Amino acid sequence: MRPQRRLLFPDPASTVVFGFDAPLHIVGLVEPHRTVSCRSRADLPFTTALLGHHQGGVRGVAVRLTPMGAHRLFGVAMHEWDVPHLDPVQLLPHALRHLPERLEAAPGWPEQCRLLDEQLGRLLGGASPRTAAEVDWAWRELKLRRGRVTVRDLAAATHCSVRHLERRFREQVGRSLGAIARILRFRAALRLRDSGLPPCLVAERCGFHDQAHYNHVFKATTGLTPTQTPAAPLNWSTRSRADSPVWEPA
């Protein structure tokens, strides 16, 4: 079978993947030191594009969370996730260390979903860390404004110092406020580009200084120019994506 590959754009979500087949080879297009081969991994929001390679089919389960949800679920400060390859088993308490094997043995997605609800749901009890009000508000404001807001304005609105807000945000999100803003602006620009909007208007609507600035940010994020970057994932088949379902907690 031909090798399959998929271009992965920056994403503000945290994703935990339990893989069941051969390892995936993940190449950092802008940050080569992020290149790893693994079956399972736990990721912070990634800030630059990745290219995933695999041979044959892909089977596994992806758990997609807001970073604050991941912080609540696993109880680990999110900045501690910032390593090239974090095995999600390392985040689980001892009683749940066999969860990947149980997921693989489950007969289908409904049973896997039930297992995740049952097992991971236990981690959201009274002892799980709560999201700081200022972090929750800053996150929602960043999403609402698609990254077009300054750190100083966010800090002023939450009646916090910039230093305090940045420190709490990194603890519970794992990235800086500026990094999440850049991801959101990039994704907004990507959607407008894919809708057929001319580059000069994409730059204007997403808050870039001009088209040259937009082109520079795009290349710094993906390693490619806007015209070189495909609008759709590469040749990772529909079946490959369907074989790795995504669980999102209620």
C-alpha positions as CSV (number, residue, x, y, z in Angstrom):
1,M,0.0,0.0,0.0
2,R,1.2,3.5,-0.8
3,P,2.3,5.6,2.2
4,Q,-0.5,8.0,3.3
5,R,0.1,11.5,4.5
6,R,-1.8,14.5,5.8
7,L,-1.0,18.1,6.3
8,L,-2.0,19.2,9.8
9,F,-2.6,22.9,10.3
10,P,-2.2,24.7,13.7
11,D,-5.1,24.0,16.0
12,P,-6.1,25.6,19.4
13,A,-7.3,22.3,20.7
14,S,-5.4,19.7,22.7
15,T,-5.6,16.2,21.3
16,V,-4.9,12.9,23.0
17,V,-4.5,10.0,20.5
18,F,-4.5,6.3,21.5
19,G,-3.2,4.5,18.4
20,F,-3.5,0.8,17.8
21,D,-1.5,0.1,14.6
22,A,2.0,0.9,13.2
23,P,3.5,4.2,14.4
24,L,2.7,7.5,12.8
25,H,5.6,9.6,11.6
26,I,5.0,13.2,12.4
27,V,7.3,15.8,10.7
28,G,7.5,19.4,11.9
29,L,7.5,21.4,8.7
30,V,8.8,24.6,10.4
31,E,10.2,23.0,13.6
32,P,12.1,19.9,12.6
33,H,13.0,19.1,16.2
34,R,9.3,18.2,16.7
35,T,9.6,15.2,14.3
36,V,8.6,12.0,16.1
37,S,7.4,8.5,15.4
38,C,4.8,7.1,17.8
39,R,1.5,5.2,18.0
40,S,0.0,7.4,20.7
41,R,0.6,10.9,21.8
42,A,-0.8,13.8,23.8
43,D,-0.4,17.2,22.2
44,L,-0.7,20.8,23.3
45,P,-2.3,23.2,20.7
46,F,0.4,23.1,18.0
47,T,1.5,26.4,16.6
48,T,3.1,25.4,13.3
49,A,2.1,22.9,10.5
50,L,2.9,19.2,10.8
51,L,3.0,16.5,8.2
52,G,1.7,13.0,9.2
53,H,2.9,9.9,7.4
54,H,1.7,6.3,7.9
55,Q,1.9,3.0,6.1
56,G,-1.4,1.1,5.7
57,G,-4.6,1.8,7.7
58,V,-4.9,3.9,10.8
59,R,-6.9,2.7,13.8
60,G,-7.2,4.5,17.1
61,V,-9.2,6.9,19.2
62,A,-8.6,10.7,19.4
63,V,-9.8,12.6,22.4
64,R,-10.2,16.3,21.5
65,L,-10.3,18.8,24.3
66,T,-9.9,22.5,25.0
67,P,-6.5,22.9,26.8
68,M,-8.4,23.9,30.0
69,G,-10.5,20.7,29.7
70,A,-7.3,18.7,29.3
71,H,-5.9,20.4,32.4
72,R,-9.0,19.5,34.4
73,L,-9.1,16.0,33.1
74,F,-5.5,15.0,33.7
75,G,-4.5,17.4,36.5
76,V,-1.1,18.2,35.0
77,A,0.0,21.8,34.4
78,M,-0.3,22.2,30.6
79,H,3.2,23.7,30.2
80,E,4.6,20.4,31.3
81,W,3.1,18.8,28.2
82,D,5.5,20.8,26.0
83,V,7.8,17.9,25.0
84,P,8.4,16.3,21.6
85,H,6.5,13.1,22.4
86,L,4.3,12.7,25.5
87,D,2.7,9.3,25.8
88,P,-0.9,9.8,27.1
89,V,-0.5,6.7,29.4
90,Q,1.9,8.9,31.4
91,L,-1.0,11.3,32.2
92,L,-3.3,8.5,33.4
93,P,-3.5,7.4,37.1
94,H,-2.3,3.9,37.7
95,A,-5.8,2.4,37.8
96,L,-6.3,3.5,34.2
97,R,-3.0,2.5,32.7
98,H,-4.6,-0.3,30.7
99,L,-7.2,2.0,29.1
100,P,-5.5,1.9,25.6
101,E,-5.6,-1.9,25.6
102,R,-9.3,-1.9,26.6
103,L,-10.1,0.6,23.9
104,E,-8.3,-1.5,21.3
105,A,-10.2,-4.7,22.4
106,A,-13.6,-2.9,22.4
107,P,-15.8,-4.2,19.5
108,G,-16.7,-0.8,18.0
109,W,-16.9,2.9,18.5
110,P,-20.1,2.9,20.7
111,E,-18.3,0.6,23.2
112,Q,-15.1,2.7,23.0
113,C,-17.2,5.9,23.6
114,R,-18.8,4.2,26.6
115,L,-15.4,3.3,28.0
116,L,-14.1,6.8,27.6
117,D,-17.2,8.3,29.3
118,E,-16.9,5.9,32.1
119,Q,-13.1,5.9,32.7
120,L,-12.1,9.4,31.9
121,G,-15.3,10.8,33.4
122,R,-14.0,9.6,36.8
123,L,-11.2,12.1,36.6
124,L,-13.5,15.0,36.6
125,G,-14.5,14.7,40.2
126,G,-14.2,17.3,43.0
127,A,-10.4,17.0,43.1
128,S,-9.8,18.0,39.5
129,P,-8.3,21.5,39.0
130,R,-10.7,24.3,38.1
131,T,-10.1,26.8,35.3
132,A,-9.2,30.2,36.6
133,A,-12.0,32.7,35.8
134,E,-9.5,35.1,34.1
135,V,-8.1,32.2,31.9
136,D,-11.6,31.1,30.9
137,W,-12.6,34.7,29.9
138,A,-9.4,35.4,28.0
139,W,-9.8,32.1,26.1
140,R,-13.4,32.9,25.1
141,E,-12.5,36.4,24.1
142,L,-9.7,35.2,21.9
143,K,-12.0,32.8,20.2
144,L,-14.8,35.3,19.8
145,R,-12.4,37.9,18.2
146,R,-10.4,35.3,16.2
147,G,-7.2,36.4,17.9
148,R,-7.5,40.1,17.1
149,V,-7.0,41.4,20.6
150,T,-3.9,42.4,22.5
151,V,-2.5,40.7,25.7
152,R,-2.6,44.1,27.4
153,D,-6.3,44.6,26.6
154,L,-7.1,41.1,27.9
155,A,-5.2,41.7,31.1
156,A,-6.9,45.0,31.7
157,A,-10.4,43.5,31.1
158,T,-9.7,40.8,33.7
159,H,-8.2,43.3,36.2
160,C,-5.0,41.3,36.2
161,S,-1.4,42.2,35.5
162,V,-0.1,41.0,32.1
163,R,2.4,38.8,34.0
164,H,-0.2,37.2,36.2
165,L,-2.6,36.5,33.2
166,E,0.3,35.0,31.1
167,R,1.5,32.8,34.0
168,R,-2.0,31.4,34.7
169,F,-2.7,31.0,30.9
170,R,0.5,29.0,30.3
171,E,-0.3,26.8,33.3
172,Q,-3.8,25.9,32.1
173,V,-3.4,26.2,28.3
174,G,0.2,25.4,27.8
175,R,0.8,28.2,25.3
176,S,1.1,32.0,25.6
177,L,-1.8,34.3,24.9
178,G,0.0,35.5,21.9
179,A,0.6,32.0,20.5
180,I,-3.2,31.2,20.7
181,A,-4.0,34.5,19.1
182,R,-1.7,33.7,16.2
183,I,-3.3,30.2,15.8
184,L,-6.8,31.7,15.7
185,R,-5.8,34.5,13.2
186,F,-4.1,31.9,11.0
187,R,-7.2,29.7,11.0
188,A,-9.4,32.6,10.2
189,A,-7.2,33.6,7.3
190,L,-7.2,30.0,6.1
191,R,-11.0,29.8,6.0
192,L,-11.2,33.1,4.1
193,R,-8.5,32.0,1.7
194,D,-10.3,28.7,1.0
195,S,-13.5,30.6,0.4
196,G,-11.8,32.3,-2.6
197,L,-11.3,35.7,-1.1
198,P,-8.3,37.6,-2.7
199,P,-5.2,37.6,-0.5
200,C,-5.3,41.4,0.0
201,L,-8.8,41.2,1.5
202,V,-7.8,38.2,3.7
203,A,-4.9,40.2,5.1
204,E,-7.2,43.2,5.8
205,R,-10.0,41.2,7.4
206,C,-7.7,39.2,9.6
207,G,-5.7,42.2,11.0
208,F,-2.4,41.8,9.1
209,H,-0.6,45.0,8.3
210,D,-0.7,44.2,4.6
211,Q,-0.5,41.3,2.2
212,A,3.2,40.9,2.6
213,H,2.8,40.5,6.3
214,Y,0.1,37.9,5.7
215,N,2.4,36.0,3.4
216,H,5.2,36.1,5.9
217,V,3.1,34.8,8.7
218,F,1.6,32.1,6.6
219,K,5.1,30.9,5.5
220,A,6.4,31.1,9.1
221,T,3.5,28.9,10.2
222,T,3.4,26.3,7.5
223,G,6.8,26.5,5.7
224,L,4.8,27.3,2.5
225,T,3.2,30.4,0.9
226,P,-0.6,30.7,0.8
227,T,-0.6,29.6,-2.9
228,Q,1.6,26.6,-2.2
229,T,-0.5,25.3,0.6
230,P,-3.3,22.9,-0.4
231,A,-6.8,23.8,0.5
232,A,-7.6,20.2,1.5
233,P,-5.6,17.6,3.4
234,L,-3.2,15.6,1.2
235,N,-3.9,12.0,0.3
236,W,-4.9,10.7,3.7
237,S,-8.0,8.7,2.7
238,T,-11.5,9.3,4.1
239,R,-11.4,5.7,5.5
240,S,-8.2,6.4,7.4
241,R,-9.8,9.4,9.1
242,A,-13.0,7.5,9.9
243,D,-11.0,4.7,11.5
244,S,-9.7,7.1,14.1
245,P,-12.9,8.5,15.8
246,V,-12.8,11.5,18.0
247,W,-14.4,11.6,21.5
248,E,-15.3,14.9,23.0
249,P,-16.6,14.9,26.6
250,A,-20.2,16.1,27.2
